[in-house]
Amino acid sequence: MNLQPLADRVIVERIESETKTASGIVIPDNAAEKPDQGKVLAVGPGKKNDKGELGAMSVKVGDLVIFGKYSGQTVKVDGKELLVMKEDDLFAVVVK
């Protein structure tokens, strides 16, 4: 199943965080926090302004982004858990 986000929405796949601390302690799944980073899988066409012009999106497919722990709506596609969120819910793009 392919998803195409509408307007200014993006589809993000969470990037799993480390399950082991720097000192080697393993963190169980139920104690670990949800990751707040992900990879953009799809981008909508953009949001229309008051004049009806389409505004360009500031993220693109493949970008590594940071977002709030509880941002977006979770959906399951082909057994994968993905997030659908507005571009405004993204805090930053990680630049390498």
N, CA, C and O atoms as a Tinker XYZ file with bonds, in Angstrom:
   384  protein
     1  N      0.844000   -1.182000    0.000000    73     2
     2  CA     0.000000    0.000000    0.000000    64     1     3
     3  C      0.890000    1.247000    0.000000    63     2     4     5
     4  O      1.816000    1.360000    0.804000    81     3
     5  N      0.605000    2.159000   -0.890000    73     3     6
     6  CA     1.343000    3.423000   -0.957000    64     5     7
     7  C      0.501000    4.522000   -0.341000    63     6     8     9
     8  O     -0.715000    4.560000   -0.530000    81     7
     9  N      1.138000    5.409000    0.389000    73     7    10
    10  CA     0.451000    6.551000    0.987000    64     9    11
    11  C      0.979000    7.830000    0.371000    63    10    12    13
    12  O      2.191000    8.010000    0.249000    81    11
    13  N      0.088000    8.713000   -0.016000    73    11    14
    14  CA     0.462000   10.040000   -0.503000    64    13    15
    15  C     -0.183000   11.050000    0.431000    63    14    16    17
    16  O     -1.405000   11.201000    0.421000    81    15
    17  N      0.614000   11.748000    1.245000    73    15    18
    18  CA     0.044000   12.726000    2.164000    64    17    19
    19  C     -0.580000   13.908000    1.422000    63    18    20    21
    20  O     -0.148000   14.274000    0.328000    81    19
    21  N     -1.586000   14.482000    2.032000    73    19    22
    22  CA    -2.274000   15.635000    1.455000    64    21    23
    23  C     -1.771000   16.923000    2.072000    63    22    24    25
    24  O     -1.248000   16.925000    3.186000    81    23
    25  N     -1.928000   18.010000    1.351000    73    23    26
    26  CA    -1.592000   19.374000    1.813000    64    25    27
    27  C     -0.183000   19.423000    2.396000    63    26    28    29
    28  O      0.774000   19.017000    1.737000    81    27
    29  N     -0.047000   19.921000    3.639000    73    27    30
    30  CA     1.277000   20.109000    4.237000    64    29    31
    31  C      1.618000   18.986000    5.219000    63    30    32    33
    32  O      2.270000   19.225000    6.235000    81    31
    33  N      1.182000   17.779000    4.917000    73    31    34
    34  CA     1.474000   16.643000    5.793000    64    33    35
    35  C      2.662000   15.852000    5.263000    63    34    36    37
    36  O      2.958000   15.859000    4.068000    81    35
    37  N      3.334000   15.169000    6.190000    73    35    38
    38  CA     4.464000   14.313000    5.844000    64    37    39
    39  C      4.270000   12.954000    6.508000    63    38    40    41
    40  O      3.590000   12.842000    7.528000    81    39
    41  N      4.870000   11.930000    5.924000    73    39    42
    42  CA     4.861000   10.599000    6.514000    64    41    43
    43  C      6.279000   10.307000    6.974000    63    42    44    45
    44  O      7.236000   10.409000    6.207000    81    43
    45  N      6.390000    9.937000    8.257000    73    43    46
    46  CA     7.690000    9.749000    8.891000    64    45    47
    47  C      7.767000    8.352000    9.495000    63    46    48    49
    48  O      6.808000    7.869000   10.097000    81    47
    49  N      8.920000    7.709000    9.326000    73    47    50
    50  CA     9.186000    6.431000    9.992000    64    49    51
    51  C     10.154000    6.704000   11.141000    63    50    52    53
    52  O     11.240000    7.248000   10.939000    81    51
    53  N      9.745000    6.318000   12.343000    73    51    54
    54  CA    10.610000    6.539000   13.513000    64    53    55
    55  C     11.919000    5.776000   13.356000    63    54    56    57
    56  O     11.949000    4.670000   12.816000    81    55
    57  N     13.000000    6.385000   13.838000    73    55    58
    58  CA    14.297000    5.725000   13.892000    64    57    59
    59  C     14.474000    5.272000   15.328000    63    58    60    61
    60  O     14.465000    6.083000   16.254000    81    59
    61  N     14.635000    3.982000   15.500000    73    59    62
    62  CA    14.736000    3.423000   16.850000    64    61    63
    63  C     15.987000    3.938000   17.557000    63    62    64    65
    64  O     17.064000    4.039000   16.970000    81    63
    65  N     15.809000    4.259000   18.828000    73    63    66
    66  CA    16.925000    4.747000   19.632000    64    65    67
    67  C     17.685000    3.565000   20.237000    63    66    68    69
    68  O     17.234000    2.421000   20.197000    81    67
    69  N     18.827000    3.877000   20.787000    73    67    70
    70  CA    19.663000    2.858000   21.410000    64    69    71
    71  C     18.939000    2.203000   22.579000    63    70    72    73
    72  O     18.251000    2.880000   23.343000    81    71
    73  N     19.089000    0.897000   22.720000    73    71    74
    74  CA    18.476000    0.188000   23.842000    64    73    75
    75  C     19.508000   -0.132000   24.918000    63    74    76    77
    76  O     19.252000   -0.912000   25.835000    81    75
    77  N     20.678000    0.484000   24.784000    73    75    78
    78  CA    21.740000    0.255000   25.763000    64    77    79
    79  C     22.365000    1.602000   26.113000    63    78    80    81
    80  O     22.630000    2.419000   25.231000    81    79
    81  N     22.600000    1.828000   27.404000    73    79    82
    82  CA    23.225000    3.081000   27.831000    64    81    83
    83  C     24.721000    3.041000   27.540000    63    82    84    85
    84  O     25.262000    2.000000   27.167000    81    83
    85  N     25.377000    4.170000   27.710000    73    83    86
    86  CA    26.823000    4.256000   27.467000    64    85    87
    87  C     27.598000    3.314000   28.380000    63    86    88    89
    88  O     28.663000    2.824000   28.003000    81    87
    89  N     27.075000    3.056000   29.574000    73    87    90
    90  CA    27.768000    2.169000   30.514000    64    89    91
    91  C     27.420000    0.706000   30.291000    63    90    92    93
    92  O     27.927000   -0.162000   31.002000    81    91
    93  N     26.550000    0.412000   29.300000    73    91    94
    94  CA    26.262000   -0.973000   28.957000    64    93    95
    95  C     24.976000   -1.532000   29.548000    63    94    96    97
    96  O     24.692000   -2.718000   29.380000    81    95
    97  N     24.199000   -0.713000   30.229000    73    95    98
    98  CA    22.946000   -1.188000   30.811000    64    97    99
    99  C     21.889000   -1.257000   29.706000    63    98   100   101
   100  O     21.689000   -0.292000   28.968000    81    99
   101  N     21.218000   -2.400000   29.600000    73    99   102
   102  CA    20.186000   -2.592000   28.589000    64   101   103
   103  C     18.864000   -2.042000   29.113000    63   102   104   105
   104  O     18.442000   -2.355000   30.226000    81   103
   105  N     18.216000   -1.213000   28.284000    73   103   106
   106  CA    16.946000   -0.608000   28.650000    64   105   107
   107  C     15.824000   -1.485000   28.077000    63   106   108   109
   108  O     15.773000   -1.690000   26.864000    81   107
   109  N     14.926000   -2.004000   28.923000    73   107   110
   110  CA    13.827000   -2.816000   28.393000    64   109   111
   111  C     12.876000   -1.985000   27.548000    63   110   112   113
   112  O     12.749000   -0.778000   27.748000    81   111
   113  N     12.198000   -2.645000   26.588000    73   111   114
   114  CA    11.300000   -1.942000   25.658000    64   113   115
   115  C     10.233000   -1.126000   26.372000    63   114   116   117
   116  O      9.924000   -0.014000   25.944000    81   115
   117  N      9.663000   -1.654000   27.451000    73   115   118
   118  CA     8.579000   -0.936000   28.124000    64   117   119
   119  C      9.068000    0.283000   28.896000    63   118   120   121
   120  O      8.256000    1.133000   29.262000    81   119
   121  N     10.367000    0.395000   29.154000    73   119   122
   122  CA    10.917000    1.553000   29.878000    64   121   123
   123  C     11.507000    2.597000   28.924000    63   122   124   125
   124  O     11.734000    3.743000   29.310000    81   123
   125  N     11.749000    2.188000   27.687000    73   123   126
   126  CA    12.369000    3.113000   26.723000    64   125   127
   127  C     11.344000    4.140000   26.245000    63   126   128   129
   128  O     10.167000    3.824000   26.069000    81   127
   129  N     11.810000    5.372000   26.037000    73   127   130
   130  CA    10.949000    6.426000   25.509000    64   129   131
   131  C     10.811000    6.265000   24.010000    63   130   132   133
   132  O     11.684000    5.700000   23.352000    81   131
   133  N      9.712000    6.765000   23.477000    73   131   134
   134  CA     9.524000    6.729000   22.030000    64   133   135
   135  C     10.570000    7.623000   21.386000    63   134   136   137
   136  O     10.843000    8.721000   21.871000    81   135
   137  N     11.154000    7.151000   20.292000    73   135   138
   138  CA    12.145000    8.001000   19.619000    64   137   139
   139  C     11.501000    9.261000   19.064000    63   138   140   141
   140  O     10.340000    9.257000   18.656000    81   139
   141  N     12.270000   10.329000   19.056000    73   139   142
   142  CA    11.756000   11.600000   18.548000    64   141   143
   143  C     12.459000   12.011000   17.260000    63   142   144   145
   144  O     12.461000   13.185000   16.890000    81   143
   145  N     13.055000   11.031000   16.579000    73   143   146
   146  CA    13.689000   11.271000   15.285000    64   145   147
   147  C     13.113000   10.299000   14.281000    63   146   148   149
   148  O     12.685000    9.201000   14.634000    81   147
   149  N     13.105000   10.710000   13.037000    73   147   150
   150  CA    12.598000    9.822000   12.010000    64   149   151
   151  C     13.049000   10.246000   10.631000    63   150   152   153
   152  O     13.629000   11.314000   10.435000    81   151
   153  N     12.764000    9.371000    9.681000    73   151   154
   154  CA    13.110000    9.616000    8.290000    64   153   155
   155  C     11.826000    9.919000    7.522000    63   154   156   157
   156  O     10.832000    9.203000    7.647000    81   155
   157  N     11.858000   10.979000    6.733000    73   155   158
   158  CA    10.692000   11.373000    5.932000    64   157   159
   159  C     10.568000   10.405000    4.755000    63   158   160   161
   160  O     11.495000   10.248000    3.960000    81   159
   161  N      9.381000    9.746000    4.659000    73   159   162
   162  CA     9.140000    8.794000    3.581000    64   161   163
   163  C      8.327000    9.389000    2.437000    63   162   164   165
   164  O      8.481000    8.986000    1.284000    81   163
   165  N      7.463000   10.345000    2.758000    73   163   166
   166  CA     6.633000   10.976000    1.725000    64   165   167
   167  C      6.271000   12.385000    2.175000    63   166   168   169
   168  O      6.171000   12.662000    3.370000    81   167
   169  N      6.075000   13.271000    1.198000    73   167   170
   170  CA     5.774000   14.678000    1.469000    64   169   171
   171  C      4.581000   15.091000    0.614000    63   170   172   173
   172  O      4.510000   14.763000   -0.571000    81   171
   173  N      3.649000   15.809000    1.223000    73   171   174
   174  CA     2.499000   16.327000    0.484000    64   173   175
   175  C      2.907000   17.468000   -0.430000    63   174   176   177
   176  O      4.049000   17.925000   -0.382000    81   175
   177  N      1.987000   17.930000   -1.259000    73   175   178
   178  CA     2.306000   18.987000   -2.227000    64   177   179
   179  C      2.510000   20.363000   -1.601000    63   178   180   181
   180  O      3.115000   21.231000   -2.232000    81   179
   181  N      2.030000   20.587000   -0.394000    73   179   182
   182  CA     2.161000   21.886000    0.261000    64   181   183
   183  C      0.795000   22.459000    0.584000    63   182   184   185
   184  O     -0.231000   21.941000    0.145000    81   183
   185  N      0.795000   23.526000    1.350000    73   183   186
   186  CA    -0.453000   24.157000    1.792000    64   185   187
   187  C     -0.714000   25.397000    0.940000    63   186   188   189
   188  O      0.209000   26.133000    0.591000    81   187
   189  N     -1.980000   25.612000    0.615000    73   187   190
   190  CA    -2.339000   26.799000   -0.159000    64   189   191
   191  C     -2.475000   28.003000    0.766000    63   190   192   193
   192  O     -3.011000   27.896000    1.869000    81   191
   193  N     -1.982000   29.148000    0.304000    73   191   194
   194  CA    -2.103000   30.375000    1.088000    64   193   195
   195  C     -3.434000   31.059000    0.770000    63   194   196   197
   196  O     -4.260000   30.501000    0.048000    81   195
   197  N     -3.644000   32.260000    1.302000    73   195   198
   198  CA    -4.900000   32.994000    1.105000    64   197   199
   199  C     -5.191000   33.315000   -0.361000    63   198   200   201
   200  O     -6.348000   33.471000   -0.751000    81   199
   201  N     -4.141000   33.413000   -1.163000    73   199   202
   202  CA    -4.309000   33.730000   -2.581000    64   201   203
   203  C     -4.513000   32.472000   -3.431000    63   202   204   205
   204  O     -4.701000   32.562000   -4.644000    81   203
   205  N     -4.475000   31.302000   -2.790000    73   203   206
   206  CA    -4.649000   30.049000   -3.519000    64   205   207
   207  C     -3.372000   29.504000   -4.110000    63   206   208   209
   208  O     -3.397000   28.524000   -4.855000    81   207
   209  N     -2.235000   30.138000   -3.781000    73   207   210
   210  CA    -0.948000   29.679000   -4.294000    64   209   211
   211  C     -0.411000   28.582000   -3.380000    63   210   212   213
   212  O     -0.560000   28.646000   -2.160000    81   211
   213  N      0.207000   27.588000   -3.979000    73   211   214
   214  CA     0.760000   26.461000   -3.236000    64   213   215
   215  C      2.116000   26.826000   -2.650000    63   214   216   217
   216  O      3.033000   27.194000   -3.383000    81   215
   217  N      2.244000   26.725000   -1.334000    73   215   218
   218  CA     3.512000   27.005000   -0.662000    64   217   219
   219  C      4.412000   25.786000   -0.699000    63   218   220   221
   220  O      3.940000   24.666000   -0.501000    81   219
   221  N      5.688000   25.979000   -0.946000    73   219   222
   222  CA     6.640000   24.869000   -1.033000    64   221   223
   223  C      6.897000   24.268000    0.350000    63   222   224   225
   224  O      6.900000   24.979000    1.355000    81   223
   225  N      7.109000   22.968000    0.385000    73   223   226
   226  CA     7.446000   22.276000    1.630000    64   225   227
   227  C      8.931000   22.494000    1.919000    63   226   228   229
   228  O      9.744000   22.593000    0.999000    81   227
   229  N      9.275000   22.566000    3.204000    73   227   230
   230  CA    10.673000   22.794000    3.565000    64   229   231
   231  C     11.426000   21.497000    3.858000    63   230   232   233
   232  O     12.627000   21.535000    4.125000    81   231
   233  N     10.746000   20.352000    3.813000    73   231   234
   234  CA    11.407000   19.055000    3.977000    64   233   235
   235  C     11.199000   18.249000    2.711000    63   234   236   237
   236  O     10.282000   18.510000    1.932000    81   235
   237  N     12.067000   17.261000    2.518000    73   235   238
   238  CA    11.949000   16.405000    1.342000    64   237   239
   239  C     12.124000   14.945000    1.765000    63   238   240   241
   240  O     12.584000   14.659000    2.870000    81   239
   241  N     11.758000   14.046000    0.890000    73   239   242
   242  CA    11.890000   12.617000    1.164000    64   241   243
   243  C     13.351000   12.298000    1.464000    63   242   244   245
   244  O     14.252000   12.734000    0.747000    81   243
   245  N     13.575000   11.538000    2.522000    73   243   246
   246  CA    14.926000   11.143000    2.917000    64   245   247
   247  C     15.513000   11.989000    4.029000    63   246   248   249
   248  O     16.518000   11.600000    4.624000    81   247
   249  N     14.912000   13.144000    4.329000    73   247   250
   250  CA    15.410000   13.999000    5.405000    64   249   251
   251  C     15.262000   13.309000    6.753000    63   250   252   253
   252  O     14.280000   12.606000    6.992000    81   251
   253  N     16.236000   13.509000    7.631000    73   251   254
   254  CA    16.166000   13.053000    9.012000    64   253   255
   255  C     15.625000   14.220000    9.824000    63   254   256   257
   256  O     16.219000   15.298000    9.824000    81   255
   257  N     14.504000   14.020000   10.516000    73   255   258
   258  CA    13.832000   15.110000   11.209000    64   257   259
   259  C     13.651000   14.800000   12.695000    63   258   260   261
   260  O     13.677000   13.645000   13.120000    81   259
   261  N     13.467000   15.866000   13.464000    73   259   262
   262  CA    13.193000   15.768000   14.896000    64   261   263
   263  C     11.792000   16.317000   15.128000    63   262   264   265
   264  O     11.415000   17.346000   14.568000    81   263
   265  N     11.024000   15.615000   15.963000    73   263   266
   266  CA     9.638000   16.004000   16.241000    64   265   267
   267  C      9.311000   15.699000   17.688000    63   266   268   269
   268  O     10.092000   15.044000   18.378000    81   267
   269  N      8.168000   16.164000   18.154000    73   267   270
   270  CA     7.733000   15.929000   19.523000    64   269   271
   271  C      7.402000   14.468000   19.771000    63   270   272   273
   272  O      7.007000   13.751000   18.852000    81   271
   273  N      7.563000   14.026000   21.009000    73   271   274
   274  CA     7.327000   12.632000   21.372000    64   273   275
   275  C      5.933000   12.150000   21.004000    63   274   276   277
   276  O      5.754000   10.991000   20.631000    81   275
   277  N      4.944000   13.033000   21.105000    73   275   278
   278  CA     3.558000   12.628000   20.868000    64   277   279
   279  C      2.977000   13.279000   19.622000    63   278   280   281
   280  O      1.760000   13.425000   19.507000    81   279
   281  N      3.833000   13.670000   18.694000    73   279   282
   282  CA     3.385000   14.320000   17.456000    64   281   283
   283  C      2.825000   13.296000   16.484000    63   282   284   285
   284  O      3.227000   12.132000   16.475000    81   283
   285  N      1.899000   13.750000   15.676000    73   283   286
   286  CA     1.405000   12.947000   14.573000    64   285   287
   287  C      0.402000   11.884000   14.944000    63   286   288   289
   288  O      0.124000   11.639000   16.118000    81   287
   289  N     -0.138000   11.256000   13.910000    73   287   290
   290  CA    -1.096000   10.165000   14.035000    64   289   291
   291  C     -0.413000    8.885000   13.571000    63   290   292   293
   292  O      0.125000    8.834000   12.465000    81   291
   293  N     -0.432000    7.853000   14.409000    73   291   294
   294  CA     0.203000    6.587000   14.067000    64   293   295
   295  C     -0.698000    5.773000   13.150000    63   294   296   297
   296  O     -1.894000    5.629000   13.403000    81   295
   297  N     -0.104000    5.238000   12.073000    73   295   298
   298  CA    -0.812000    4.335000   11.165000    64   297   299
   299  C      0.082000    3.130000   10.899000    63   298   300   301
   300  O      1.307000    3.245000   10.900000    81   299
   301  N     -0.544000    1.962000   10.670000    73   299   302
   302  CA     0.224000    0.769000   10.327000    64   301   303
   303  C      0.043000    0.474000    8.853000    63   302   304   305
   304  O     -1.080000    0.367000    8.359000    81   303
   305  N      1.163000    0.343000    8.154000    73   303   306
   306  CA     1.150000    0.043000    6.730000    64   305   307
   307  C      2.133000   -1.095000    6.490000    63   306   308   309
   308  O      3.320000   -0.972000    6.790000    81   307
   309  N      1.635000   -2.204000    5.950000    73   307   310
   310  CA     2.472000   -3.375000    5.668000    64   309   311
   311  C      3.275000   -3.806000    6.895000    63   310   312   313
   312  O      4.435000   -4.199000    6.770000    81   311
   313  N      2.667000   -3.736000    8.077000    73   311   314
   314  CA     3.322000   -4.164000    9.311000    64   313   315
   315  C      4.261000   -3.140000    9.923000    63   314   316   317
   316  O      4.808000   -3.378000   11.000000    81   315
   317  N      4.460000   -2.006000    9.262000    73   315   318
   318  CA     5.330000   -0.940000    9.791000    64   317   319
   319  C      4.474000    0.131000   10.443000    63   318   320   321
   320  O      3.390000    0.458000    9.959000    81   319
   321  N      4.972000    0.670000   11.542000    73   319   322
   322  CA     4.282000    1.771000   12.216000    64   321   323
   323  C      4.853000    3.090000   11.697000    63   322   324   325
   324  O      6.041000    3.369000   11.861000    81   323
   325  N      4.000000    3.892000   11.074000    73   323   326
   326  CA     4.409000    5.168000   10.497000    64   325   327
   327  C      3.640000    6.294000   11.165000    63   326   328   329
   328  O      2.593000    6.067000   11.771000    81   327
   329  N      4.162000    7.505000   11.053000    73   327   330
   330  CA     3.503000    8.696000   11.583000    64   329   331
   331  C      3.096000    9.605000   10.437000    63   330   332   333
   332  O      3.871000    9.847000    9.511000    81   331
   333  N      1.862000   10.108000   10.511000    73   331   334
   334  CA     1.397000   11.127000    9.569000    64   333   335
   335  C      1.247000   12.398000   10.390000    63   334   336   337
   336  O      0.481000   12.431000   11.353000    81   335
   337  N      1.975000   13.443000   10.014000    73   335   338
   338  CA     1.934000   14.689000   10.778000    64   337   339
   339  C      2.036000   15.891000    9.857000    63   338   340   341
   340  O      2.482000   15.793000    8.714000    81   339
   341  N      1.608000   17.024000   10.390000    73   339   342
   342  CA     1.748000   18.278000    9.643000    64   341   343
   343  C      3.205000   18.717000    9.681000    63   342   344   345
   344  O      3.944000   18.387000   10.608000    81   343
   345  N      3.597000   19.453000    8.675000    73   343   346
   346  CA     4.970000   19.953000    8.614000    64   345   347
   347  C      5.275000   20.831000    9.836000    63   346   348   349
   348  O      6.415000   20.868000   10.300000    81   347
   349  N      4.266000   21.536000   10.355000    73   347   350
   350  CA     4.453000   22.383000   11.538000    64   349   351
   351  C      4.840000   21.589000   12.782000    63   350   352   353
   352  O      5.412000   22.156000   13.713000    81   351
   353  N      4.535000   20.269000   12.820000    73   351   354
   354  CA     4.868000   19.433000   13.972000    64   353   355
   355  C      6.354000   19.072000   14.009000    63   354   356   357
   356  O      6.853000   18.585000   15.023000    81   355
   357  N      7.051000   19.310000   12.908000    73   355   358
   358  CA     8.488000   19.017000   12.856000    64   357   359
   359  C      9.262000   20.178000   13.475000    63   358   360   361
   360  O      8.970000   21.345000   13.217000    81   359
   361  N     10.256000   19.836000   14.299000    73   359   362
   362  CA    11.048000   20.867000   14.972000    64   361   363
   363  C     12.292000   21.251000   14.160000    63   362   364   365
   364  O     12.663000   22.423000   14.104000    81   363
   365  N     12.934000   20.253000   13.532000    73   363   366
   366  CA    14.198000   20.521000   12.848000    64   365   367
   367  C     14.534000   19.415000   11.869000    63   366   368   369
   368  O     14.015000   18.302000   11.957000    81   367
   369  N     15.414000   19.744000   10.930000    73   367   370
   370  CA    16.015000   18.759000   10.023000    64   369   371
   371  C     17.444000   18.574000   10.479000    63   370   372   373
   372  O     18.164000   19.548000   10.699000    81   371
   373  N     17.862000   17.313000   10.624000    73   371   374
   374  CA    19.233000   17.023000   11.050000    64   373   375
   375  C     20.142000   17.147000    9.830000    63   374   376   377
   376  O     19.944000   16.459000    8.829000    81   375
   377  N     21.129000   18.020000    9.916000    73   375   378
   378  CA    22.076000   18.248000    8.832000    64   377   379
   379  C     23.365000   17.531000    9.188000    63   378   380   381
   380  O     23.924000   17.735000   10.266000    81   379
   381  N     23.834000   16.687000    8.273000    73   379   382
   382  CA    25.062000   15.911000    8.544000    64   381   383
   383  C     26.249000   16.536000    7.883000    63   382   384
   384  O     27.362000   16.024000    8.000000    81   383
